[in-house]
Amino acid sequence: MKVNFLNIHTVGIYPIKSRIACKSVLHHRAADVVSFSSKKISIAEFNKRLNNMGVNTKTCTTEQVFDCFGTKYEKDDNGKLILYKYAQPATSMTYSDYGIKEDDLLNDIVEIKGDAFFVNSDAESLGALKYIEGNAYFQKSKLKDFEGT
């Protein structure tokens, strides 16, 4: 396992803190901000929301998934996503429970401005993720690759 882009401190089950200075870059990015209030939704409600968008779990984009869950994000100049927080849809449910491959989601995310909760995550790689400005929690996650792309 390589760890070369995050400043990681691991002791027991304490959170991992990454302090990466990238605020100056953020001021120059396009701010297509979508903001909803995050809340737990049932699998049936999630599928209904996707159907209303004309897609399903196999054809939906990362943005459509986050829109369904009310996850706040913006896009960088390359169209990649910057999240304000990352977490599973609910404490008792993962993205996999909703039929979403979490590895695919992480391929579209380059930065998380706040905390990142990979607790119980089914993702095996951090994908395109380069920056976590808050705490990162990895308890019971299946992550194998901390290198990113």
C-alpha positions in Angstrom: 0.0 0.0 0.0 1.4 3.4 -1.0 0.7 6.6 0.9 2.3 9.4 -1.0 -0.2 12.2 -1.4 -1.9 12.5 2.0 -0.2 13.5 5.2 -1.6 10.6 7.3 -1.2 10.1 11.0 -2.5 6.8 12.3 -2.8 5.9 15.9 -5.4 3.4 17.1 -8.8 4.5 15.8 -8.2 8.2 15.9 -9.1 10.1 12.7 -6.6 10.7 10.0 -5.9 14.4 9.4 -4.8 15.8 6.1 -3.6 19.4 6.1 -3.1 20.3 2.5 -3.0 23.9 1.4 -5.0 24.4 -1.7 -7.3 27.3 -0.8 -5.7 29.6 -3.4 -6.6 27.3 -6.2 -10.3 27.2 -5.1 -10.8 30.9 -5.7 -10.1 30.4 -9.4 -12.5 27.5 -10.0 -15.9 27.7 -11.5 -18.6 27.4 -8.8 -21.5 25.3 -10.1 -22.7 24.7 -6.6 -25.6 22.4 -5.9 -26.9 22.4 -2.3 -29.6 20.3 -0.8 -30.1 19.1 2.7 -28.6 15.6 3.1 -31.0 13.0 4.5 -31.5 9.3 4.5 -33.7 8.1 1.7 -35.1 4.6 1.0 -33.8 2.5 -1.9 -37.2 2.8 -3.5 -37.1 6.6 -3.1 -33.6 6.7 -4.6 -34.6 4.7 -7.6 -37.7 6.8 -8.0 -35.6 10.0 -8.0 -33.3 8.5 -10.6 -36.2 7.4 -12.8 -37.5 11.0 -12.6 -34.2 12.0 -14.1 -34.5 9.4 -16.9 -31.7 7.2 -15.6 -31.1 4.1 -13.4 -28.3 2.9 -11.2 -26.4 1.6 -14.2 -26.6 4.8 -16.3 -26.6 7.6 -13.7 -23.7 10.0 -13.3 -21.9 10.7 -10.0 -23.6 14.1 -10.0 -27.1 12.5 -10.3 -26.3 10.2 -7.4 -25.2 13.2 -5.2 -28.2 15.2 -6.3 -30.5 12.4 -5.1 -28.9 12.3 -1.7 -28.6 16.1 -1.4 -24.8 16.1 -1.3 -23.3 19.6 -1.7 -20.6 19.8 -4.4 -19.1 22.1 -7.0 -17.2 21.4 -10.2 -13.6 22.3 -10.9 -12.4 23.7 -14.2 -12.0 20.1 -15.6 -15.5 19.1 -14.6 -14.4 17.0 -11.6 -16.3 17.3 -8.4 -15.3 19.0 -5.2 -17.4 17.8 -2.2 -18.0 19.7 1.0 -18.2 16.4 2.9 -18.1 12.7 1.9 -20.1 10.0 3.7 -22.1 6.9 3.1 -25.8 7.6 2.4 -26.7 6.5 6.0 -25.0 5.0 9.0 -26.7 1.7 8.3 -26.5 1.8 4.5 -23.7 2.1 1.9 -23.7 3.2 -1.7 -23.5 -0.5 -2.6 -26.9 -1.1 -0.9 -28.3 1.4 -3.4 -26.7 -0.4 -6.4 -23.9 2.3 -6.8 -20.3 1.3 -7.3 -18.4 3.6 -4.9 -15.2 3.2 -6.8 -17.0 4.9 -9.8 -18.0 7.8 -7.5 -14.5 8.4 -6.3 -13.2 8.5 -9.9 -15.1 11.8 -10.3 -14.1 13.4 -7.0 -10.8 15.4 -6.8 -11.3 17.1 -3.4 -13.2 17.0 -0.2 -13.3 20.3 1.6 -14.5 18.9 4.9 -14.5 15.5 6.6 -14.4 12.2 4.6 -16.2 9.3 6.2 -15.1 6.1 4.4 -16.4 4.1 7.4 -17.9 0.8 6.0 -17.0 1.9 2.5 -17.0 -0.7 -0.3 -14.5 1.4 -2.3 -11.1 -0.2 -2.9 -9.4 2.9 -4.3 -9.5 6.6 -3.7 -9.8 7.1 -7.4 -9.1 10.7 -8.5 -9.2 12.1 -5.0 -6.2 14.3 -4.3 -7.2 16.5 -1.3 -9.1 15.9 2.0 -9.1 19.1 4.0 -10.8 17.7 7.1 -10.6 14.5 9.0 -10.7 11.2 7.1 -12.2 8.1 8.8 -11.4 4.6 7.4 -12.8 2.2 10.0 -14.1 -1.0 8.5 -13.5 0.3 4.9 -12.3 -1.9 2.1 -9.8 0.6 0.8 -6.6 -0.9 -0.5 -5.1 1.9 -2.5 -4.4 5.1 -0.8 -2.4 6.4 -3.8 -5.2 7.8 -5.9 -4.6 8.6 -9.6 
